[in-house]
Amino acid sequence: MATTLTHYPCYIHGQWTDASNGATFEVVNPANEQPWATVPDCTDADAETALKSAREAQPAWQALPPIQRAQYLFKLVDALKEKRDHFAKLLVIEQGKTLPEAYGEFDDTLNYITYAAEAARRIEGNIFPSDNPNEQLWIQKVPYGVTLGLCAFNFPLALIGRKVGPALVTGNTMVLKAHEATPVTASEFCKVVDEVGFPPGVINLVSGAGIAVSSYLVSNPITRLVSLTGSTRAGQAIYKSSADNVSGLVLELGGKATFIVLEDADLDRAVEAAVISRYANCGQVCICAELVLVQESIAQEFTRRVVERVKKLTYGDPATDVNMGPSVTGESISRVEAMVNDSVAMGAKIEVGGKRPAGKAFEKGFWFEPTVLSNVSADMPLAEDEIFGPVLPIISVKDYQEALQISNSREEGLSAYIFSKDIPTVMHAINHMEVGTVFVNRQIVGYIQGYHSGHKRSGTGGEDGVYGIENYLQKRAVYFNYD
């Protein structure tokens, strides 16, 4: 029997619109592979229309006092609050999050937008003394103009709030392009934008099944800043595509967070943190613990406790009371499965999991068991590449120095964890780990007042807190002679 699919249009210049050629593509539920929605498969012409709309709206938006821009954002938050259940259930269907995780993402979204709005009266410049009499030197903060927000599939709502809030409060307009696996949440977000009554063009949304529309948006000279949350490969492509325009870049890219556990660590705390920090959102968090480096004197005991804890994790229909749902795409699970099989062929040992689950409930959907592997070496695929799935590889190391060497040898530098009670060792790690975030004796977290950024190939710029807002502002020097 045919299933009726709900259509979710794009949003350009305050109007709901479809692709100019009428093309659409389907969105599937990752828990059962059932198509449930369609969205427009936009063309370059549609992207051009969105960019021109944003450019048209930007001068008047910038001319508003920041606090007036913030009032729109506060109204947006108030309107979103009324739809908490709606968005949480939508995230479960579209992204595969468990319901508690979905509610958490919704709440984070409101926090991102609220924090940005509250910063409206805190956008600061400087006045420096001049070298001449009757003159001042000002440093003024100004927006880029038209910005582009490219969102990943792992947090389809929170990443919108993370980008839209800072971009808009600082006087920019933004064109959003949601990931093709999770575009419905963005369309529903724009429904609330429309209800609030933002000026047409301040927020536009386009969707597309492939990379063509994204590439067009990035390379278009109207785009003055690109904000991407995505893979390192995607970031490198954007870096190249935006080069001719010398666009501003805020790139939060792939990571391979090492999770160092030393022999003086609180083992119970480290075990719990490792499990939470690996299997949250089915392992699809850029700062998830990706590779455990545990000191050999405690490796066997640590592994035993982790395996015991992982065996207690439940998985299944994310709308029910489980700890973990599916991955977002079938491609990602096929990739994870191949990495596990290749690493086992090289000598890794599966301690728990290691395969797609059996049973009628898992005949369809993008499932993989919560998995732990021991006897892993640094040259195996699970240790070399970002997994972005529910698999935890464990490497036994001689000491802290070996763990640090493995951690810093990586091309990525997004985040790392260390568990130790020795303050000099912890301070050495803080000073020498080549990453943007260090978690000391704690599980995964991200505070809105912090700063989320990558070093090396994990990105440039960053988001959250006062530094994140600064990334949406340019500096303008003014030499003001009043003689």
Stockholm file with secondary structure:
# STOCKHOLM 1.0

chainA/1-483         MATTLTHYPCYIHGQWTDASNGATFEVVNPANEQPWATVPDCTDADAETALKSAREAQPAWQALPPIQRAQYLFKLVDALKEKRDHFAKLLVIEQGKTLPEAYGEFDDTLNYITYAAEAARRIEGNIFPSDNPNEQLWIQKVPYGVTLGLCAFNFPLALIGRKVGPALVTGNTMVLKAHEATPVTASEFCKVVDEVGFPPGVINLVSGAGIAVSSYLVSNPITRLVSLTGSTRAGQAIYKSSADNVSGLVLELGGKATFIVLEDADLDRAVEAAVISRYANCGQVCICAELVLVQESIAQEFTRRVVERVKKLTYGDPATDVNMGPSVTGESISRVEAMVNDSVAMGAKIEVGGKRPAGKAFEKGFWFEPTVLSNVSADMPLAEDEIFGPVLPIISVKDYQEALQISNSREEGLSAYIFSKDIPTVMHAINHMEVGTVFVNRQIVGYIQGYHSGHKRSGTGGEDGVYGIENYLQKRAVYFNYD
#=GR chainA/1-483 SS CCCCCEECCEEETTEEECCTTCCEEEEEETTTTEEEEEEECCCHHHHHHHHHHHHHHHHHHHHSCHHHHHHHHHHHHHHHHTTHHHHHHHHHHHHCCCHHHHHHHHHHHHHHHHHHHHGGGGCCCEEEECSSTTEEEEEEEEECSEEEEECCSSSTTHHHHHHHHHHHHTTCEEEEECCTTSCHHHHHHHHHHHHHTCCTTSEEEECCSSSHHHHHHHHSTTCCEEEEESCHHHHHHHHHHTTTTTCEEEEECCCCEEEEECTTSCHHHHHHHHHHHHHGGGGCCTTSEEEEEEEHHHHHHHHHHHHHHHTTCCBSCTTSSCSBCCCSCHHHHHHHHHHHHHHHHTTCEEEECCSCCCSGGGSSSCCCCCEEEESCCTTSHHHHSCCCSSEEEEEEESSHHHHHHHHHTSSEESEEEEECSCHHHHHHHHHHCCSSEEEESSCCCCCTTSCEECEETTEESEESHHHHHHTTEEEEEEEEECC
#=GC SS_cons         CCCCCEECCEEETTEEECCTTCCEEEEEETTTTEEEEEEECCCHHHHHHHHHHHHHHHHHHHHSCHHHHHHHHHHHHHHHHTTHHHHHHHHHHHHCCCHHHHHHHHHHHHHHHHHHHHGGGGCCCEEEECSSTTEEEEEEEEECSEEEEECCSSSTTHHHHHHHHHHHHTTCEEEEECCTTSCHHHHHHHHHHHHHTCCTTSEEEECCSSSHHHHHHHHSTTCCEEEEESCHHHHHHHHHHTTTTTCEEEEECCCCEEEEECTTSCHHHHHHHHHHHHHGGGGCCTTSEEEEEEEHHHHHHHHHHHHHHHTTCCBSCTTSSCSBCCCSCHHHHHHHHHHHHHHHHTTCEEEECCSCCCSGGGSSSCCCCCEEEESCCTTSHHHHSCCCSSEEEEEEESSHHHHHHHHHTSSEESEEEEECSCHHHHHHHHHHCCSSEEEESSCCCCCTTSCEECEETTEESEESHHHHHHTTEEEEEEEEECC
//
